[in-house]
Amino acid sequence: MGVLDGLRAALGLRAEADARREADPEDLFGMSTAYMTMQADLGYESVGEAALCFSGVDASSFHETVDDVEAILEAGQEETGTEFTVTADGHGYEWVVLADDDPEDLVTSMHFAADTFVEQGYGSRLLAAVFGYEANEGRTGDVDSSQRAYWIYSFRRGSFYPFAPAGDRDRDHSVEFKLESVLGGELDVEADKEYWYPLWPSENGIHPWE
């Protein structure tokens, strides 16, 4: 599952060297309004899933932190209905995958998970938060009805960027630029496009966390 080796440079080692500031989970709440703009102005609906990517460390305190994240999400599941799984990919990265039809609940649960890592002293292990969208088939306009797009938050850079996969390991830059132009006033979009790294799924996956 998961991420190609480029993630290590994109959201790990290189981004760490060029980090703008400490990870701040509060930034994730920007998606609380952005998803409405995605729907109203661009015709994109949430795919009902989002995922938090982090790099693990072999330490008992870190494993306890992951346990705390799971406990918090389990406690919140009764109120929000957000389901979750914790998985690992073949490149040494781990994911907290969230599933909920309500985009607000996805943002809230993502914040809980990320904030727990920070509070336990492991904010530096956070790599990315990924929110998935799909073009509404009933809407006509600038986007392909089958187009998926993602907003990726880089914890090392403290900013969002769009990712629109297209075809076999290709990306639709026109869609990405469109998302940037429309959401630039609501999200802190990464200005340096060298950091707009693609997060490809596995061969049989659909989303970056698969």
C-alpha positions in Angstrom: 0.0 0.0 0.0 0.7 3.6 0.0 3.4 6.0 -0.9 6.3 5.9 -3.3 9.9 6.7 -2.2 9.4 10.3 -3.2 7.4 10.9 0.0 10.6 10.6 2.0 12.0 13.6 0.2 8.7 15.4 -0.3 7.4 15.3 3.3 10.2 13.9 5.3 13.9 14.6 5.0 13.9 17.5 2.5 10.8 19.2 3.9 12.2 18.8 7.4 15.4 20.7 6.4 13.2 23.4 4.8 10.5 23.4 7.5 8.9 26.7 8.0 7.6 26.1 11.5 6.5 23.5 14.0 3.5 21.3 13.1 0.2 23.0 14.0 -2.9 20.8 13.8 -5.1 23.9 14.1 -4.3 24.5 10.4 -6.4 21.5 9.6 -9.6 23.4 10.5 -9.1 25.4 7.2 -10.8 22.4 5.6 -14.0 23.1 7.5 -14.8 25.9 5.1 -12.8 24.7 2.1 -14.9 21.6 1.6 -18.0 23.8 1.2 -16.2 25.9 -1.5 -15.1 22.6 -3.2 -18.8 21.7 -3.4 -20.4 25.0 -4.3 -17.8 26.5 -6.6 -16.0 23.5 -8.1 -18.5 20.6 -7.9 -16.3 18.3 -5.8 -17.8 16.1 -3.1 -15.8 14.5 -0.3 -15.0 10.8 -1.0 -15.9 10.2 2.7 -12.3 9.4 3.6 -9.2 11.2 4.8 -5.9 10.0 6.2 -3.1 11.0 8.4 0.4 9.9 7.4 3.2 9.6 10.0 6.6 8.0 10.3 6.9 5.6 13.2 9.8 5.1 15.6 10.7 2.0 17.6 10.1 3.4 21.1 7.6 2.3 23.7 6.4 5.9 24.3 5.7 6.3 20.6 3.6 3.0 20.5 1.8 4.3 23.6 1.1 7.5 21.6 -0.4 5.6 18.8 -2.5 3.7 21.3 -3.7 7.0 22.7 -4.7 8.2 19.2 -6.8 5.0 18.7 -8.4 5.5 22.1 -9.3 9.1 21.4 -10.8 8.1 18.0 -12.7 5.3 19.6 -14.1 7.6 22.2 -15.2 10.1 19.6 -16.7 7.5 17.3 -19.9 7.3 19.3 -20.5 11.0 18.8 -19.2 11.5 15.3 -19.6 8.1 13.8 -16.1 8.4 12.2 -14.6 4.9 11.7 -10.9 4.5 11.5 -8.1 2.0 10.8 -4.3 2.2 11.4 -2.3 0.7 8.6 1.3 0.5 7.4 2.6 0.7 3.8 5.6 -0.9 2.2 7.8 2.1 2.6 7.9 2.3 6.3 5.1 4.8 6.8 1.9 4.5 8.8 -1.6 5.8 8.2 -4.6 6.6 10.3 -7.4 6.2 7.8 -10.7 7.9 8.7 -14.1 7.2 7.1 -17.1 9.4 7.5 -19.7 10.9 5.1 -19.6 14.2 7.0 -16.6 16.2 6.0 -16.8 18.2 9.3 -16.4 15.0 11.3 -13.4 14.0 9.2 -11.7 17.3 9.9 -12.4 17.1 13.6 -11.2 13.5 13.9 -8.1 14.3 11.9 -7.4 17.2 14.3 -7.8 15.0 17.4 -5.4 12.4 16.0 -2.7 14.9 14.9 -3.0 17.0 18.1 -2.4 13.8 20.2 0.9 13.2 18.4 1.9 16.9 19.1 0.9 16.8 22.7 2.8 13.6 23.3 6.0 15.2 21.8 5.8 13.4 18.5 4.7 16.2 16.2 7.9 15.8 14.2 6.7 12.4 13.1 3.7 13.8 11.4 4.1 13.9 7.6 0.8 14.7 5.9 -2.9 14.9 6.2 -4.8 14.0 3.0 -8.4 14.9 2.2 -10.0 13.2 -0.8 -12.6 14.6 -3.2 -14.4 13.5 -6.3 -16.1 15.6 -9.0 -19.8 15.5 -8.8 -21.1 13.6 -11.9 -24.2 15.7 -12.0 -22.4 19.0 -12.5 -21.0 20.3 -15.7 -18.1 22.7 -15.9 -14.3 22.7 -15.8 -13.8 19.3 -14.2 -14.0 15.8 -15.5 -16.9 13.9 -13.8 -14.5 11.0 -13.0 -11.8 13.3 -11.6 -10.4 12.8 -8.1 -8.5 15.4 -6.3 -6.8 15.8 -3.0 -5.8 18.5 -0.6 -2.6 17.5 1.1 -1.4 19.3 4.3 2.4 19.1 4.8 3.1 19.3 8.5 6.8 20.1 7.8 5.9 23.0 5.6 2.8 24.1 7.4 0.8 24.5 4.2 -1.7 22.8 1.9 -1.3 21.9 -1.8 -3.6 20.2 -4.3 -2.9 16.9 -6.0 -5.0 15.8 -9.0 -4.0 12.3 -10.3 -4.8 11.5 -13.9 -4.2 8.3 -15.7 -1.1 6.1 -15.0 1.1 8.1 -12.7 0.2 11.4 -14.4 -1.4 14.4 -12.9 -3.8 17.1 -14.1 -1.9 20.4 -13.5 -4.8 22.4 -14.8 -7.1 21.0 -12.1 -4.4 21.7 -9.5 -4.0 25.3 -10.6 -7.8 25.7 -10.6 -8.0 24.4 -7.0 -5.2 26.8 -6.0 -6.9 29.8 -7.6 -10.3 29.1 -6.0 -9.1 28.0 -2.5 -6.1 30.2 -2.2 -8.0 32.7 -0.1 -9.2 30.1 2.4 -6.2 27.8 2.7 -2.5 28.5 3.3 -1.4 27.1 -0.1 2.2 26.2 -0.5 3.7 28.9 -2.7 6.7 26.8 -3.8 5.3 24.3 -6.3 8.4 22.2 -6.0 6.8 21.0 -2.8 3.6 19.9 -4.6 4.6 16.3 -4.5 2.3 13.6 -5.8 1.2 10.8 -3.4 0.4 7.9 -5.6 -1.5 4.8 -4.3 -0.3 1.3 -4.7 -0.7 -0.5 -7.9 -4.2 -1.7 -7.0 -5.1 1.2 -4.8 -7.4 4.2 -5.5 -6.4 6.7 -2.8 -2.9 7.7 -1.6 -3.4 5.8 1.6 -4.2 2.5 -0.2 
